[in-house]
Amino acid sequence: MCPWLRSPLTSTAAWVVWTNSLLCLLLAFVVMMIADLETVVEEPIVITSTSGFQGRLFAGAAYLCIAMTITQMIFTILAWKEKQRSLLERLYYSLVTIAAAGYLLLLGSLSMIPMWF
C-alpha cells in the first residue's frame, strides 16, 4: 500500500511509535548525564512540591512515555482486531510495542522513572 493511502489510524500509530521511541531514549540519556546508574539505583529520583522546573519536566516526560506506550498497546490490539496491514507488519508493530513496554519496565525497576510525591 502506498504511504499516502494509509488510514489515519495507521499513520497515527506510526507517529506514536516513533515519538515514544525517541522520547524514551532521550529520557535514559538525560538520566545518564545527570548521574551514573549506581547512584540512580541506590537513590531513586523523587519529585516533590519543592522540585524545580527541570525535575517536573523530566517526570512529565517519563509519564508521557508511559501513556504513549499504553496508547501503542491499544493501537496494536486494534491493528490485530481489524486486520490492518499485512501479517508481517502487524508482527513487527507488536514486537516494537513489547520492546517499549519492556524498556519502561526496565527503567522502572532501576528507579529511573521518577516518583511523584
C-alpha positions in Angstrom: 0.0 0.0 0.0 1.3 3.5 -0.8 2.3 5.6 2.2 -0.1 8.4 1.2 -3.1 6.0 1.1 -2.7 4.8 4.6 -5.6 5.1 7.0 -5.4 7.9 9.6 -5.2 5.2 12.4 -2.2 3.6 10.8 -0.4 7.0 10.4 -1.2 8.0 14.0 0.1 4.6 15.2 3.4 5.1 13.3 3.8 8.6 14.8 3.1 7.3 18.3 5.8 4.6 17.9 8.5 7.0 16.6 7.8 9.7 19.2 7.7 7.2 22.0 10.9 5.6 20.9 12.8 8.9 20.7 11.3 10.2 24.0 12.2 7.1 25.9 15.7 7.1 24.5 16.1 10.8 25.4 14.9 10.1 29.0 17.5 7.4 29.5 20.2 9.7 28.0 19.3 12.6 30.3 19.3 10.4 33.4 22.7 9.0 32.5 24.0 12.6 32.0 22.7 13.6 35.4 24.1 10.7 37.4 25.6 7.3 37.0 23.5 4.1 37.2 24.6 3.1 40.6 23.6 6.4 42.1 20.2 6.3 40.5 19.5 2.7 41.7 20.6 3.4 45.2 18.8 6.8 45.5 15.7 6.9 43.2 14.6 10.1 41.6 11.8 11.7 43.7 9.9 14.7 42.6 8.3 16.8 45.4 6.4 20.0 45.5 9.6 21.9 46.1 11.3 20.4 43.0 12.5 22.7 40.2 11.0 23.0 36.7 13.6 20.6 35.2 12.6 17.8 37.6 8.9 18.3 36.9 9.5 18.4 33.2 11.5 15.2 33.4 8.8 13.5 35.4 6.2 14.7 33.0 8.2 13.3 30.1 8.5 9.9 31.8 4.8 9.7 32.4 4.1 10.8 28.8 6.3 7.8 27.7 4.1 5.5 29.8 0.9 7.0 28.4 2.3 6.7 24.8 3.2 3.0 25.5 -0.4 2.3 26.6 -1.7 4.1 23.5 0.7 2.0 21.4 -0.7 -1.2 23.0 -4.3 -0.1 22.1 -3.2 0.6 18.5 -1.6 -2.9 18.4 -4.9 -4.5 19.6 -6.9 -2.5 17.0 -4.4 -3.5 14.2 -4.9 -7.2 15.0 -8.7 -6.9 15.5 -9.3 -5.0 12.3 -6.6 -6.9 10.4 -4.9 -3.7 9.2 -1.8 -4.1 7.2 0.0 -7.4 6.4 0.7 -10.1 8.9 4.4 -9.3 8.9 3.8 -5.6 9.6 1.4 -6.4 12.5 4.0 -8.8 14.0 6.7 -6.1 13.7 4.4 -3.5 15.3 3.6 -5.9 18.1 7.3 -6.6 18.8 8.0 -2.9 18.9 5.2 -2.5 21.4 6.5 -5.3 23.6 10.0 -3.8 23.4 8.7 -0.4 24.5 6.8 -1.9 27.4 9.8 -4.0 28.4 12.1 -0.9 28.2 9.8 1.1 30.5 9.6 -1.9 32.9 13.4 -2.0 33.0 13.6 1.8 33.6 11.0 1.4 36.4 12.8 -1.5 38.1 16.1 0.5 38.0 14.3 3.5 39.6 14.9 5.7 36.5 11.3 6.8 36.3 10.8 9.5 38.9 8.3 9.1 41.7 6.0 12.0 42.3 5.2 12.9 46.0 
